[in-house]
Amino acid sequence: MPASQSQILDQTQIKQKINRIAYQIYEDNYDQKKIIMAGVAKNGFLLAKILKKQIQKISPLEVTLEELHLNKKNPINSKIELNLSDEELKNETIILVDDVLNSGRTMMYGLQLFLRVPVKKLSTAVLINRSHKRFPVNADYVGMSLATTLKEHIEVSLESGKFAVYLS
């Protein structure tokens, strides 16, 4: 960890936040038999994978996990890919998951994929909400809201069982 980084959340705190999000998702969807979690590649998918395990520990919900691929730097000119057909998404409860909500751009373009199909319910979940809104997207499930400057950067590490969030 470089000297210019500050750890915001440690492994225990991240697990607590994920557990709380899992309970909120279950409470809001207790009447469903199945939900689809679409994690934005790479860290959003890792977070969705961890959330899926936690939801399955605490509830009878069947959770389908999918990885959503899009170019975060240039989403308007990139193809958004998900390995589910429109028919498989139809009338389903979907939760789009990413690690950090900054301007809302990635979430907005990720949500676009689901707007062409009549879904039952569409929600968003993030570990960190920075609230630098440039797009009209809010997270329904938030681990932590963090006030940062535009020059600061949030780094989320969810790999290898070593979880941490850093601010630099």
N, CA, C and O atoms as a DFTB+ gen file, in Angstrom:
672 C
 N C O
     1  1       0.849      -1.187       0.000
     2  2       0.000       0.000       0.000
     3  2       0.891       1.246       0.000
     4  3       1.651       1.461       0.945
     5  1       0.804       2.071      -1.055
     6  2       1.580       3.304      -1.087
     7  2       1.206       4.242       0.051
     8  3       0.105       4.166       0.596
     9  1       2.137       5.132       0.405
    10  2       1.918       6.052       1.520
    11  2       0.737       6.983       1.276
    12  3       0.136       7.480       2.228
    13  1       0.396       7.225       0.006
    14  2      -0.681       8.155      -0.302
    15  2      -2.061       7.503      -0.214
    16  3      -3.072       8.163      -0.459
    17  1      -2.112       6.225       0.130
    18  2      -3.395       5.533       0.257
    19  2      -3.796       5.421       1.716
    20  3      -2.964       5.217       2.600
    21  1      -5.094       5.561       1.942
    22  2      -5.650       5.346       3.276
    23  2      -6.671       4.226       3.174
    24  3      -7.507       4.210       2.271
    25  1      -6.593       3.302       4.099
    26  2      -7.574       2.219       4.106
    27  2      -8.859       2.748       4.718
    28  3      -8.864       3.292       5.822
    29  1      -9.952       2.576       3.977
    30  2     -11.268       3.052       4.410
    31  2     -12.035       1.925       5.097
    32  3     -12.660       2.131       6.137
    33  1     -11.980       0.724       4.499
    34  2     -12.654      -0.437       5.066
    35  2     -11.702      -1.622       5.087
    36  3     -10.944      -1.839       4.141
    37  1     -11.746      -2.389       6.176
    38  2     -10.945      -3.613       6.237
    39  2     -11.843      -4.817       5.932
    40  3     -13.033      -4.664       5.657
    41  1     -11.268      -5.985       5.983
    42  2     -11.993      -7.202       5.620
    43  2     -13.246      -7.412       6.470
    44  3     -14.309      -7.725       5.936
    45  1     -13.132      -7.247       7.760
    46  2     -14.276      -7.437       8.660
    47  2     -15.394      -6.446       8.341
    48  3     -16.566      -6.822       8.290
    49  1     -15.033      -5.187       8.128
    50  2     -16.037      -4.167       7.830
    51  2     -16.725      -4.438       6.495
    52  3     -17.936      -4.251       6.372
    53  1     -15.964      -4.876       5.498
    54  2     -16.554      -5.185       4.188
    55  2     -17.513      -6.358       4.311
    56  3     -18.601      -6.332       3.735
    57  1     -17.123      -7.382       5.052
    58  2     -18.019      -8.530       5.249
    59  2     -19.308      -8.097       5.944
    60  3     -20.382      -8.597       5.608
    61  1     -19.223      -7.181       6.903
    62  2     -20.415      -6.673       7.577
    63  2     -21.314      -5.917       6.605
    64  3     -22.535      -6.071       6.633
    65  1     -20.712      -5.106       5.751
    66  2     -21.483      -4.343       4.762
    67  2     -22.161      -5.289       3.774
    68  3     -23.329      -5.098       3.436
    69  1     -21.445      -6.295       3.314
    70  2     -22.005      -7.271       2.378
    71  2     -23.152      -8.035       3.041
    72  3     -24.185      -8.267       2.413
    73  1     -22.980      -8.423       4.290
    74  2     -24.029      -9.127       5.028
    75  2     -25.290      -8.266       5.134
    76  3     -26.405      -8.753       4.945
    77  1     -25.096      -6.981       5.440
    78  2     -26.239      -6.069       5.553
    79  2     -26.948      -5.913       4.210
    80  3     -28.178      -5.932       4.157
    81  1     -26.189      -5.760       3.127
    82  2     -26.783      -5.646       1.785
    83  2     -27.564      -6.919       1.455
    84  3     -28.666      -6.850       0.910
    85  1     -26.993      -8.076       1.784
    86  2     -27.666      -9.360       1.507
    87  2     -29.012      -9.428       2.227
    88  3     -30.011      -9.848       1.643
    89  1     -29.038      -9.021       3.484
    90  2     -30.307      -9.014       4.225
    91  2     -31.306      -8.030       3.620
    92  3     -32.497      -8.330       3.542
    93  1     -30.835      -6.863       3.192
    94  2     -31.729      -5.892       2.570
    95  2     -32.313      -6.441       1.268
    96  3     -33.502      -6.279       0.996
    97  1     -31.476      -7.084       0.476
    98  2     -31.949      -7.677      -0.780
    99  2     -32.994      -8.744      -0.479
   100  3     -34.036      -8.795      -1.133
   101  1     -32.726      -9.590       0.498
   102  2     -33.688     -10.627       0.856
   103  2     -34.996     -10.021       1.373
   104  3     -36.077     -10.463       0.985
   105  1     -34.906      -9.018       2.241
   106  2     -36.111      -8.375       2.771
   107  2     -36.964      -7.773       1.657
   108  3     -38.191      -7.849       1.703
   109  1     -36.320      -7.182       0.667
   110  2     -37.056      -6.551      -0.434
   111  2     -37.571      -7.564      -1.460
   112  3     -38.422      -7.232      -2.284
   113  1     -37.060      -8.791      -1.413
   114  2     -37.431      -9.790      -2.415
   115  2     -37.861     -11.117      -1.802
   116  3     -37.785     -12.157      -2.456
   117  1     -38.313     -11.088      -0.542
   118  2     -38.692     -12.319       0.156
   119  2     -39.811     -13.072      -0.558
   120  3     -39.936     -14.289      -0.421
   121  1     -40.623     -12.339      -1.320
   122  2     -41.758     -12.960      -2.007
   123  2     -41.395     -13.528      -3.388
   124  3     -42.257     -14.050      -4.095
   125  1     -40.129     -13.424      -3.759
   126  2     -39.657     -13.961      -5.035
   127  2     -39.052     -15.346      -4.817
   128  3     -38.551     -15.655      -3.735
   129  1     -39.104     -16.164      -5.845
   130  2     -38.435     -17.464      -5.783
   131  2     -37.025     -17.349      -6.309
   132  3     -36.141     -18.113      -5.920
   133  1     -36.814     -16.379      -7.207
   134  2     -35.541     -16.286      -7.911
   135  2     -35.205     -14.825      -8.181
   136  3     -36.090     -14.010      -8.441
   137  1     -33.899     -14.499      -8.116
   138  2     -33.410     -13.201      -8.556
   139  2     -32.199     -13.434      -9.454
   140  3     -31.526     -14.461      -9.364
   141  1     -31.943     -12.472     -10.308
   142  2     -30.757     -12.510     -11.164
   143  2     -29.840     -11.389     -10.706
   144  3     -30.250     -10.229     -10.646
   145  1     -28.600     -11.732     -10.383
   146  2     -27.598     -10.730     -10.024
   147  2     -26.638     -10.613     -11.189
   148  3     -25.985     -11.583     -11.576
   149  1     -26.560      -9.406     -11.747
   150  2     -25.643      -9.135     -12.855
   151  2     -24.543      -8.228     -12.335
   152  3     -24.774      -7.052     -12.053
   153  1     -23.348      -8.781     -12.211
   154  2     -22.216      -8.013     -11.712
   155  2     -21.421      -7.422     -12.851
   156  3     -21.077      -8.120     -13.805
   157  1     -21.122      -6.116     -12.756
   158  2     -20.328      -5.452     -13.777
   159  2     -18.899      -5.977     -13.670
   160  3     -18.281      -5.934     -12.606
   161  1     -18.384      -6.480     -14.813
   162  2     -17.039      -7.064     -14.825
   163  2     -16.036      -6.051     -14.306
   164  3     -16.098      -4.881     -14.681
   165  1     -15.282      -6.396     -13.606
   166  2     -14.569      -7.351     -12.838
   167  2     -14.976      -7.276     -11.375
   168  3     -15.475      -8.262     -10.833
   169  1     -14.779      -6.140     -10.720
   170  2     -15.074      -6.067      -9.279
   171  2     -16.557      -6.154      -8.955
   172  3     -16.929      -6.690      -7.911
   173  1     -17.402      -5.642      -9.824
   174  2     -18.844      -5.762      -9.602
   175  2     -19.278      -7.216      -9.609
   176  3     -20.148      -7.620      -8.838
   177  1     -18.660      -8.004     -10.492
   178  2     -18.970      -9.429     -10.556
   179  2     -18.454     -10.147      -9.309
   180  3     -19.137     -11.015      -8.765
   181  1     -17.253      -9.788      -8.855
   182  2     -16.722     -10.396      -7.620
   183  2     -17.631     -10.079      -6.432
   184  3     -17.898     -10.950      -5.605
   185  1     -18.105      -8.840      -6.346
   186  2     -19.019      -8.454      -5.270
   187  2     -20.335      -9.224      -5.388
   188  3     -20.864      -9.696      -4.382
   189  1     -20.866      -9.354      -6.599
   190  2     -22.114     -10.100      -6.818
   191  2     -21.956     -11.562      -6.415
   192  3     -22.878     -12.159      -5.859
   193  1     -20.803     -12.132      -6.691
   194  2     -20.513     -13.527      -6.333
   195  2     -20.537     -13.708      -4.806
   196  3     -21.093     -14.682      -4.298
   197  1     -19.938     -12.776      -4.097
   198  2     -19.907     -12.822      -2.630
   199  2     -21.316     -12.606      -2.074
   200  3     -21.734     -13.287      -1.137
   201  1     -22.041     -11.655      -2.660
   202  2     -23.426     -11.400      -2.235
   203  2     -24.300     -12.626      -2.457
   204  3     -25.132     -12.961      -1.613
   205  1     -24.113     -13.294      -3.592
   206  2     -24.903     -14.497      -3.889
   207  2     -24.709     -15.539      -2.784
   208  3     -25.684     -16.102      -2.286
   209  1     -23.469     -15.794      -2.404
   210  2     -23.188     -16.773      -1.346
   211  2     -23.887     -16.386      -0.049
   212  3     -24.463     -17.233       0.634
   213  1     -23.830     -15.101       0.284
   214  2     -24.432     -14.641       1.532
   215  2     -25.950     -14.739       1.483
   216  3     -26.574     -15.144       2.464
   217  1     -26.548     -14.378       0.362
   218  2     -28.009     -14.460       0.222
   219  2     -28.457     -15.913       0.325
   220  3     -29.484     -16.205       0.937
   221  1     -27.701     -16.814      -0.264
   222  2     -28.070     -18.225      -0.202
   223  2     -27.910     -18.803       1.202
   224  3     -28.579     -19.779       1.541
   225  1     -27.038     -18.223       2.022
   226  2     -26.892     -18.655       3.414
   227  2     -28.106     -18.264       4.250
   228  3     -28.510     -18.999       5.152
   229  1     -28.687     -17.099       3.946
   230  2     -29.724     -16.540       4.817
   231  2     -31.140     -16.689       4.275
   232  3     -32.100     -16.352       4.968
   233  1     -31.289     -17.192       3.039
   234  2     -32.623     -17.216       2.441
   235  2     -32.812     -18.412       1.511
   236  3     -31.843     -19.074       1.136
   237  1     -34.064     -18.685       1.141
   238  2     -34.337     -19.745       0.177
   239  2     -34.291     -19.258      -1.279
   240  3     -34.570     -20.025      -2.200
   241  1     -33.935     -17.969      -1.485
   242  2     -33.917     -17.419      -2.838
   243  2     -32.933     -18.163      -3.740
   244  3     -31.812     -18.474      -3.337
   245  1     -33.372     -18.439      -4.960
   246  2     -32.468     -18.973      -5.975
   247  2     -31.827     -17.761      -6.644
   248  3     -32.526     -16.883      -7.149
   249  1     -30.504     -17.715      -6.645
   250  2     -29.788     -16.571      -7.205
   251  2     -29.011     -17.023      -8.435
   252  3     -28.138     -17.888      -8.354
   253  1     -29.343     -16.421      -9.576
   254  2     -28.598     -16.658     -10.802
   255  2     -27.566     -15.552     -10.923
   256  3     -27.906     -14.371     -10.850
   257  1     -26.317     -15.924     -11.105
   258  2     -25.222     -14.963     -11.169
   259  2     -24.728     -14.848     -12.605
   260  3     -24.446     -15.854     -13.256
   261  1     -24.626     -13.619     -13.092
   262  2     -24.140     -13.353     -14.443
   263  2     -23.146     -12.203     -14.413
   264  3     -23.223     -11.320     -13.559
   265  1     -22.214     -12.225     -15.353
   266  2     -21.223     -11.151     -15.478
   267  2     -21.598     -10.265     -16.653
   268  3     -21.772     -10.739     -17.775
   269  1     -21.721      -8.971     -16.382
   270  2     -22.065      -7.996     -17.404
   271  2     -20.778      -7.343     -17.885
   272  3     -20.009      -6.814     -17.083
   273  1     -20.544      -7.379     -19.178
   274  2     -19.328      -6.797     -19.767
   275  2     -19.673      -5.524     -20.525
   276  3     -20.582      -5.511     -21.354
   277  1     -18.941      -4.457     -20.236
   278  2     -19.031      -3.226     -20.996
   279  2     -17.737      -2.460     -20.832
   280  3     -17.002      -2.664     -19.866
   281  1     -17.462      -1.591     -21.765
   282  2     -16.261      -0.764     -21.695
   283  2     -16.564       0.431     -20.798
   284  3     -17.303       1.332     -21.195
   285  1     -16.002       0.446     -19.598
   286  2     -16.305       1.505     -18.634
   287  2     -15.797       2.865     -19.105
   288  3     -16.394       3.890     -18.775
   289  1     -14.720       2.891     -19.863
   290  2     -14.148       4.156     -20.351
   291  2     -14.981       4.756     -21.487
   292  3     -15.071       5.977     -21.619
   293  1     -15.591       3.885     -22.311
   294  2     -16.350       4.345     -23.465
   295  2     -17.602       3.484     -23.648
   296  3     -17.718       2.773     -24.646
   297  1     -18.534       3.540     -22.702
   298  2     -19.689       2.645     -22.770
   299  2     -20.639       2.941     -23.931
   300  3     -21.329       2.038     -24.407
   301  1     -20.683       4.175     -24.385
   302  2     -21.624       4.519     -25.444
   303  2     -21.274       3.834     -26.768
   304  3     -22.164       3.537     -27.564
   305  1     -19.988       3.583     -27.004
   306  2     -19.562       2.959     -28.255
   307  2     -19.172       1.497     -28.089
   308  3     -18.567       0.910     -28.986
   309  1     -19.512       0.910     -26.958
   310  2     -19.147      -0.494     -26.748
   311  2     -20.407      -1.350     -26.647
   312  3     -21.485      -0.874     -26.292
   313  1     -20.235      -2.609     -26.966
   314  2     -21.337      -3.550     -26.856
   315  2     -21.445      -3.989     -25.393
   316  3     -20.439      -4.279     -24.746
   317  1     -22.666      -4.031     -24.889
   318  2     -22.907      -4.500     -23.533
   319  2     -23.304      -5.960     -23.647
   320  3     -24.243      -6.301     -24.367
   321  1     -22.589      -6.821     -22.935
   322  2     -22.804      -8.261     -23.079
   323  2     -23.182      -8.906     -21.760
   324  3     -22.610      -8.625     -20.707
   325  1     -24.185      -9.797     -21.862
   326  2     -24.651     -10.610     -20.746
   327  2     -25.059     -11.949     -21.333
   328  3     -25.695     -11.991     -22.387
   329  1     -24.708     -13.032     -20.677
   330  2     -24.980     -14.362     -21.227
   331  2     -26.400     -14.854     -20.981
   332  3     -26.618     -16.057     -20.837
   333  1     -27.359     -13.954     -20.930
   334  2     -28.766     -14.326     -20.805
   335  2     -29.536     -13.686     -21.954
   336  3     -29.268     -12.545     -22.331
   337  1     -30.471     -14.411     -22.496
   338  2     -31.295     -13.877     -23.577
   339  2     -32.389     -12.983     -22.995
   340  3     -32.656     -13.000     -21.794
   341  1     -33.008     -12.212     -23.869
   342  2     -34.125     -11.366     -23.433
   343  2     -35.242     -12.212     -22.829
   344  3     -35.894     -11.802     -21.869
   345  1     -35.453     -13.385     -23.395
   346  2     -36.497     -14.286     -22.894
   347  2     -36.189     -14.743     -21.463
   348  3     -37.098     -14.879     -20.644
   349  1     -34.908     -14.981     -21.166
   350  2     -34.508     -15.407     -19.819
   351  2     -34.622     -14.263     -18.806
   352  3     -34.756     -14.512     -17.608
   353  1     -34.570     -13.014     -19.276
   354  2     -34.672     -11.844     -18.405
   355  2     -36.120     -11.407     -18.182
   356  3     -36.428     -10.727     -17.204
   357  1     -36.988     -11.797     -19.083
   358  2     -38.376     -11.361     -19.067
   359  2     -39.065     -11.727     -17.748
   360  3     -39.023     -12.874     -17.302
   361  1     -39.696     -10.729     -17.143
   362  2     -40.456     -10.875     -15.892
   363  2     -39.626     -11.386     -14.717
   364  3     -40.156     -12.040     -13.819
   365  1     -38.352     -11.095     -14.721
   366  2     -37.463     -11.506     -13.623
   367  2     -37.103     -10.307     -12.750
   368  3     -37.227      -9.156     -13.169
   369  1     -36.660     -10.596     -11.542
   370  2     -36.141      -9.591     -10.627
   371  2     -34.639      -9.543     -10.827
   372  3     -33.954     -10.554     -10.674
   373  1     -34.127      -8.368     -11.168
   374  2     -32.717      -8.217     -11.529
   375  2     -32.063      -7.186     -10.624
   376  3     -32.631      -6.132     -10.337
   377  1     -30.850      -7.516     -10.182
   378  2     -30.059      -6.574      -9.397
   379  2     -28.728      -6.397     -10.115
   380  3     -27.980      -7.356     -10.302
   381  1     -28.439      -5.155     -10.517
   382  2     -27.168      -4.816     -11.146
   383  2     -26.199      -4.419     -10.044
   384  3     -26.506      -3.554      -9.224
   385  1     -25.021      -5.053     -10.023
   386  2     -24.064      -4.875      -8.931
   387  2     -22.749      -4.322      -9.465
   388  3     -22.235      -4.800     -10.476
   389  1     -22.203      -3.311      -8.782
   390  2     -20.863      -2.808      -9.077
   391  2     -20.190      -2.457      -7.758
   392  3     -20.856      -2.313      -6.733
   393  1     -18.878      -2.322      -7.788
   394  2     -18.160      -2.049      -6.549
   395  2     -18.290      -0.596      -6.105
   396  3     -18.496      -0.326      -4.922
   397  1     -18.170       0.352      -7.055
   398  2     -18.208       1.775      -6.715
   399  2     -19.171       2.504      -7.653
   400  3     -19.125       2.317      -8.869
   401  1     -20.033       3.327      -7.083
   402  2     -20.890       4.215      -7.863
   403  2     -20.274       5.596      -7.763
   404  3     -20.260       6.203      -6.693
   405  1     -19.769       6.087      -8.874
   406  2     -19.122       7.383      -8.899
   407  2     -20.039       8.390      -9.586
   408  3     -20.817       9.074      -8.921
   409  1     -19.954       8.485     -10.904
   410  2     -20.789       9.435     -11.644
   411  2     -22.134       8.842     -12.022
   412  3     -23.081       9.579     -12.297
   413  1     -22.230       7.516     -12.040
   414  2     -23.451       6.837     -12.461
   415  2     -23.404       6.370     -13.901
   416  3     -24.333       5.707     -14.363
   417  1     -22.344       6.701     -14.620
   418  2     -22.255       6.361     -16.051
   419  2     -22.254       4.857     -16.290
   420  3     -23.024       4.373     -17.119
   421  1     -21.418       4.113     -15.594
   422  2     -21.357       2.664     -15.800
   423  2     -22.699       2.024     -15.487
   424  3     -23.172       1.173     -16.241
   425  1     -23.315       2.423     -14.384
   426  2     -24.613       1.861     -14.006
   427  2     -25.677       2.211     -15.038
   428  3     -26.499       1.365     -15.392
   429  1     -25.668       3.456     -15.524
   430  2     -26.685       3.860     -16.484
   431  2     -26.600       3.018     -17.763
   432  3     -27.615       2.536     -18.266
   433  1     -25.404       2.853     -18.272
   434  2     -25.260       2.060     -19.489
   435  2     -25.502       0.575     -19.221
   436  3     -26.012      -0.134     -20.088
   437  1     -25.147       0.109     -18.046
   438  2     -25.423      -1.277     -17.683
   439  2     -26.917      -1.543     -17.551
   440  3     -27.401      -2.606     -17.941
   441  1     -27.640      -0.584     -17.007
   442  2     -29.092      -0.728     -16.848
   443  2     -29.816      -0.733     -18.192
   444  3     -30.884      -1.331     -18.329
   445  1     -29.229      -0.065     -19.178
   446  2     -29.832       0.018     -20.511
   447  2     -30.186      -1.350     -21.076
   448  3     -31.223      -1.509     -21.720
   449  1     -29.348      -2.316     -20.844
   450  2     -29.548      -3.670     -21.346
   451  2     -30.880      -4.252     -20.871
   452  3     -31.536      -4.992     -21.604
   453  1     -31.269      -3.917     -19.654
   454  2     -32.480      -4.490     -19.064
   455  2     -33.745      -3.707     -19.408
   456  3     -34.852      -4.174     -19.140
   457  1     -33.593      -2.535     -19.990
   458  2     -34.748      -1.702     -20.299
   459  2     -35.461      -2.119     -21.581
   460  3     -36.566      -1.653     -21.857
   461  1     -34.843      -2.982     -22.352
   462  2     -35.480      -3.434     -23.600
   463  2     -36.409      -4.625     -23.369
   464  3     -37.082      -5.084     -24.292
   465  1     -36.439      -5.118     -22.140
   466  2     -37.219      -6.298     -21.776
   467  2     -38.136      -5.935     -20.610
   468  3     -37.720      -5.207     -19.708
   469  1     -39.371      -6.425     -20.609
   470  2     -40.236      -6.148     -19.446
   471  2     -39.809      -6.992     -18.241
   472  3     -40.161      -8.167     -18.141
   473  1     -39.043      -6.378     -17.325
   474  2     -38.603      -7.088     -16.125
   475  2     -39.581      -6.808     -14.992
   476  3     -40.312      -5.817     -15.016
   477  1     -39.585      -7.690     -14.007
   478  2     -40.481      -7.531     -12.862
   479  2     -39.993      -6.408     -11.959
   480  3     -40.773      -5.570     -11.507
   481  1     -38.682      -6.404     -11.703
   482  2     -38.100      -5.428     -10.786
   483  2     -36.628      -5.268     -11.150
   484  3     -35.953      -6.244     -11.477
   485  1     -36.133      -4.033     -11.091
   486  2     -34.739      -3.746     -11.426
   487  2     -34.146      -2.871     -10.330
   488  3     -34.636      -1.771     -10.071
   489  1     -33.088      -3.362      -9.688
   490  2     -32.441      -2.647      -8.585
   491  2     -30.939      -2.579      -8.824
   492  3     -30.398      -3.263      -9.693
   493  1     -30.278      -1.742      -8.036
   494  2     -28.825      -1.615      -8.110
   495  2     -28.215      -1.764      -6.719
   496  3     -28.809      -1.380      -5.712
   497  1     -27.014      -2.333      -6.695
   498  2     -26.288      -2.501      -5.432
   499  2     -24.829      -2.127      -5.639
   500  3     -24.223      -2.496      -6.645
   501  1     -24.264      -1.391      -4.679
   502  2     -22.851      -1.014      -4.722
   503  2     -22.261      -1.118      -3.323
   504  3     -22.958      -0.971      -2.319
   505  1     -20.965      -1.373      -3.288
   506  2     -20.282      -1.385      -1.997
   507  2     -20.016       0.042      -1.525
   508  3     -20.223       0.359      -0.353
   509  1     -19.549       0.918      -2.450
   510  2     -19.233       2.305      -2.115
   511  2     -19.992       3.247      -3.039
   512  3     -19.951       3.093      -4.259
   513  1     -20.682       4.217      -2.461
   514  2     -21.367       5.262      -3.226
   515  2     -20.640       6.571      -2.988
   516  3     -20.626       7.088      -1.872
   517  1     -20.030       7.110      -4.050
   518  2     -19.290       8.369      -3.930
   519  2     -20.172       9.595      -4.168
   520  3     -19.790      10.703      -3.791
   521  1     -21.316       9.424      -4.770
   522  2     -22.303      10.500      -4.969
   523  2     -21.828      11.646      -5.860
   524  3     -22.245      12.787      -5.664
   525  1     -20.972      11.365      -6.827
   526  2     -20.577      12.388      -7.809
   527  2     -21.465      12.234      -9.035
   528  3     -20.990      11.893     -10.118
   529  1     -22.744      12.483      -8.860
   530  2     -23.741      12.188      -9.878
   531  2     -23.625      13.095     -11.097
   532  3     -23.676      14.321     -10.989
   533  1     -23.469      12.470     -12.249
   534  2     -23.605      13.152     -13.531
   535  2     -24.732      12.512     -14.331
   536  3     -25.170      13.050     -15.348
   537  1     -25.190      11.369     -13.865
   538  2     -26.261      10.625     -14.513
   539  2     -27.318      10.305     -13.456
   540  3     -26.988      10.135     -12.282
   541  1     -28.586      10.222     -13.867
   542  2     -29.667      10.023     -12.889
   543  2     -29.791       8.574     -12.426
   544  3     -30.776       7.898     -12.725
   545  1     -28.782       8.109     -11.694
   546  2     -28.767       6.731     -11.206
   547  2     -28.505       6.754      -9.706
   548  3     -27.575       7.409      -9.234
   549  1     -29.325       6.039      -8.975
   550  2     -29.131       5.882      -7.534
   551  2     -28.943       4.410      -7.221
   552  3     -29.466       3.550      -7.930
   553  1     -28.210       4.119      -6.179
   554  2     -28.056       2.742      -5.732
   555  2     -29.156       2.434      -4.717
   556  3     -29.409       3.213      -3.797
   557  1     -29.801       1.288      -4.902
   558  2     -30.839       0.860      -3.973
   559  2     -30.238       0.227      -2.720
   560  3     -30.796       0.335      -1.628
   561  1     -29.104      -0.427      -2.889
   562  2     -28.408      -1.088      -1.775
   563  2     -26.982      -0.562      -1.746
   564  3     -26.242      -0.699      -2.720
   565  1     -26.596       0.042      -0.619
   566  2     -25.290       0.687      -0.502
   567  2     -24.590       0.192       0.755
   568  3     -25.165       0.195       1.843
   569  1     -23.343      -0.232       0.591
   570  2     -22.543      -0.625       1.741
   571  2     -22.105       0.586       2.539
   572  3     -22.224       0.613       3.764
   573  1     -21.589       1.604       1.822
   574  2     -21.089       2.809       2.489
   575  2     -21.165       3.987       1.528
   576  3     -20.785       3.865       0.363
   577  1     -21.653       5.120       2.006
   578  2     -21.594       6.364       1.246
   579  2     -20.382       7.131       1.724
   580  3     -20.143       7.246       2.926
   581  1     -19.616       7.654       0.781
   582  2     -18.342       8.281       1.113
   583  2     -18.208       9.597       0.366
   584  3     -18.289       9.628      -0.862
   585  1     -18.004      10.680       1.100
   586  2     -17.787      11.985       0.479
   587  2     -16.315      12.086       0.077
   588  3     -15.424      11.999       0.922
   589  1     -16.076      12.266      -1.203
   590  2     -14.707      12.372      -1.719
   591  2     -14.632      13.554      -2.675
   592  3     -15.655      14.077      -3.119
   593  1     -13.403      13.969      -2.985
   594  2     -13.226      14.975      -4.031
   595  2     -13.161      14.247      -5.368
   596  3     -12.959      13.033      -5.412
   597  1     -13.332      14.984      -6.443
   598  2     -13.274      14.381      -7.773
   599  2     -11.875      13.843      -8.093
   600  3     -11.738      12.922      -8.899
   601  1     -10.845      14.408      -7.472
   602  2      -9.470      13.974      -7.743
   603  2      -9.100      12.696      -6.990
   604  3      -8.145      12.014      -7.362
   605  1      -9.838      12.373      -5.949
   606  2      -9.543      11.176      -5.175
   607  2     -10.030       9.932      -5.909
   608  3     -10.942       9.990      -6.734
   609  1      -9.409       8.826      -5.592
   610  2      -9.721       7.557      -6.244
   611  2     -10.026       6.504      -5.183
   612  3      -9.356       6.431      -4.154
   613  1     -11.044       5.693      -5.447
   614  2     -11.395       4.578      -4.561
   615  2     -10.928       3.292      -5.222
   616  3     -11.224       3.047      -6.391
   617  1     -10.205       2.477      -4.486
   618  2      -9.755       1.179      -4.982
   619  2     -10.354       0.101      -4.086
   620  3     -10.165       0.111      -2.870
   621  1     -11.081      -0.831      -4.705
   622  2     -11.703      -1.924      -3.973
   623  2     -10.980      -3.213      -4.325
   624  3     -10.809      -3.536      -5.500
   625  1     -10.559      -3.943      -3.310
   626  2      -9.892      -5.227      -3.505
   627  2     -10.795      -6.317      -2.913
   628  3     -11.075      -6.335      -1.714
   629  1     -11.241      -7.223      -3.789
   630  2     -12.119      -8.315      -3.347
   631  2     -11.552      -9.672      -3.745
   632  3     -12.248     -10.682      -3.637
   633  1     -10.336      -9.713      -4.191
   634  2      -9.752     -10.960      -4.677
   635  2      -9.016     -11.700      -3.562
   636  3      -8.594     -11.113      -2.566
   637  1      -8.882     -12.982      -3.764
   638  2      -8.090     -13.859      -2.890
   639  2      -8.535     -13.850      -1.440
   640  3      -7.736     -14.142      -0.550
   641  1      -9.781     -13.525      -1.185
   642  2     -10.261     -13.538       0.190
   643  2      -9.732     -12.423       1.054
   644  3     -10.044     -12.367       2.244
   645  1      -8.931     -11.526       0.484
   646  2      -8.417     -10.363       1.216
   647  2      -9.173      -9.143       0.727
   648  3      -8.912      -8.625      -0.358
   649  1     -10.108      -8.696       1.538
   650  2     -10.949      -7.581       1.148
   651  2     -10.424      -6.287       1.773
   652  3      -9.998      -6.275       2.928
   653  1     -10.460      -5.205       1.001
   654  2     -10.078      -3.883       1.516
   655  2     -10.578      -2.819       0.558
   656  3     -10.745      -3.069      -0.636
   657  1     -10.815      -1.626       1.092
   658  2     -11.148      -0.461       0.290
   659  2     -10.162       0.636       0.674
   660  3      -9.950       0.929       1.850
   661  1      -9.562       1.237      -0.367
   662  2      -8.558       2.281      -0.169
   663  2      -8.983       3.569      -0.853
   664  3      -9.660       3.556      -1.881
   665  1      -8.567       4.691      -0.254
   666  2      -8.769       6.012      -0.831
   667  2      -7.398       6.574      -1.132
   668  3      -6.520       6.583      -0.270
   669  1      -7.211       7.047      -2.368
   670  2      -5.916       7.679      -2.699
   671  2      -6.139       8.983      -3.417
   672  3      -5.178       9.662      -3.778
